[in-house]
Amino acid sequence: MMNKTDRVWHIAEDYGLIFLGASVYALSVAFFTAPNEIAPGGVTGIATMMNRLFSFPIGVTALLLNIPLFIWGAVESGRRFILRTVTATALVSVMIDLLSLTGFFYHGDRMIASVFGGILSGAGLGLIFLRGGSTGGTDIIARNLNRRLPFISVGTIVLVSDAVVVALSAFVYGSIENALYAVIAIFASSKLIDAVVFGLSRDNGKLLIIITASPEEVVSVLTGRVNRGVTVISAQGGYRHTPRGVILCAVRPHDAYRVRAAVLDTDESAFMITTTATAISGLGFSF
C-alpha cells in the first residue's frame, strides 16, 4: 500500500505524462495533419473536417462533440478512466487551438505530413494510454459497446469508426488522396502507440501478474469487459498477512494496456507486473 506522499507523487507523474502526451498529440494535429487536410479518424478527424467546412476551431469542436460521450462514459466506466480522459481531451483541445493561433505549421508534401503527423499522434496517445487515460471519442464508444456486445472487440469497433471518418474525408475534401494519406497517418500512429506502450519488441506476448484485494471484481471485469481469460491464485500479503488474489492474464501485446486500464478502473491499489512471455500456447494463442 502506497503512503500519502508516494500516492501524490504517483498522481503527479501520471498527469505530467498525460500533459506531455496531450501536447505531442496536439502538435500532430495543429502542425501536420489539419493544415494538410488530413483527417485520420476519430472525433478529432470529424472536428478537422468541420473546420474545413465551417471554419469551426478544431479543439473546441472536438471538446463539444466529446461531451455526450463523457456523460455516457461516466455511467459505464470507472471514475479514474473518465477523470483522466476528460483531462487529456481538454488539454488536447486547448492546445490544438492555441498552437493553431501561432500560424506556424507544415504545409507541403502530404506524405511527410501524414507520416510525421502519425508518428507524433501515436507517441502522444501512447503516453496517455500508459497512464490509463484516452482522448475520448471512439475509445469511449468502443469500450462501452464492447461491454454490451463482448463478441465485438474494441479494436474492431475503433477500426470501423476510423474507417467511416476516413471515408467521409474523401467527400469533404473532394479527393480520395486525402483519405489515403489519413490511412498512412493512422498506420504510423498505431505503430508508435505500440512502441511507446509495449516497447519495440512485438514478437512475444505479455503476461500480467495482478495482485489485488478484490480478485472477484477484477476477474469479472477482465472476463467480461476485456474478454480475456485469467487464472486466479489465492495468496497472502507478506507484511500485513491479509488475503490477496494473484491473477495471471496472458494477452497479445496490443491488449496489455486495455487490461491494465480495466484493472486500475476496478482497484486503484492493485499491484501489477507486466512481463514479456517468450512463448504462449493453448486455446486462442500461438506465440
ABEGO torsion letter per residue (X at the ends): XBBAAAAAAAAAAAAAAAAAAAAAAAAAAAAAAAAAGBBBEEAAAAAAAAAAAAGBBAAAAAAAAAAAAAAAAAAABBAAAAAAAAAAAAAAAAAAAAAAAAGBBBBBBAAAAAAAAAAAAAAAAAAAAAAGBBAEEAAAAAAAAAAABAABBAAAAAAAAAAAAAAAAAAAAGBAAAAAAAAAAAAAAAAAAAAAAAEABAABBBBBBBBBABAAAAAAAAAAAAGBBBBBBBBBBAAAGBBBBBBBBBBBAAAAAAAAAAAAAABAABBBBBBBBABBBEBGBBX
